[in-house]
Amino acid sequence: METRRAETPSGGLPMATGRELSRLVAELRASGSHPGLDSVFEEIQYELDSSIEFVEEQLRGECGFGRRPH
């Protein structure tokens, strides 16, 4: 299976995979079936969502980490 590298500027997960993983983690948290892992799920979800937001901003050309406004 070939992934689209246009959506993975840093060579990481494809954007669609990151979004799917974030949704899966959210479902796991909401299920309450692993209460001892809730804080871990929360951190994973935060990191994924922050990374996705950052990449989306970069793809739109918005100012972000390491970039200066023109």
C-alpha positions in Angstrom: 0.0 0.0 0.0 1.5 3.3 -1.0 1.1 6.5 1.1 0.8 10.0 -0.2 4.0 11.8 0.8 2.5 15.2 -0.1 0.6 14.9 3.2 3.6 14.0 5.2 6.0 16.9 4.9 8.2 15.6 7.8 8.1 12.0 6.6 5.8 11.0 9.5 2.3 9.7 9.5 0.0 10.6 6.7 -2.5 13.2 7.8 -5.5 10.9 7.3 -3.8 8.2 9.5 -3.1 10.8 12.2 -6.7 11.9 12.2 -8.0 8.3 12.3 -5.6 7.5 15.2 -6.8 10.6 17.1 -10.5 9.5 16.6 -9.6 5.9 17.8 -7.9 7.3 20.9 -10.9 9.5 21.6 -13.2 6.5 21.3 -11.0 4.5 23.7 -11.1 7.4 26.2 -14.9 7.8 25.9 -15.5 4.1 26.3 -14.0 4.2 29.9 -12.9 0.6 29.4 -9.3 1.5 30.4 -9.5 4.0 33.2 -5.9 3.6 34.2 -4.8 4.8 30.7 -7.0 7.8 30.5 -4.2 10.3 31.1 -2.1 8.4 28.5 -4.9 8.6 26.0 -5.4 12.3 26.8 -1.7 13.0 26.1 -1.6 11.0 22.9 -4.7 12.8 21.6 -3.3 16.2 22.5 0.0 15.4 20.7 -1.7 14.1 17.7 -4.1 17.0 17.4 -1.4 19.6 18.0 0.8 18.0 15.3 -2.1 17.8 12.8 -2.9 21.5 13.5 0.7 22.5 13.0 1.1 20.6 9.7 -2.2 22.1 8.4 -1.0 25.6 9.3 2.3 24.9 7.5 0.5 23.6 4.4 -1.7 26.7 4.4 1.4 28.9 4.6 0.5 30.4 8.0 3.2 31.5 10.3 4.3 28.8 12.7 7.3 27.4 14.5 10.5 28.5 12.8 8.8 30.9 10.4 8.7 34.6 10.4 5.8 36.8 9.2 6.5 38.7 6.0 
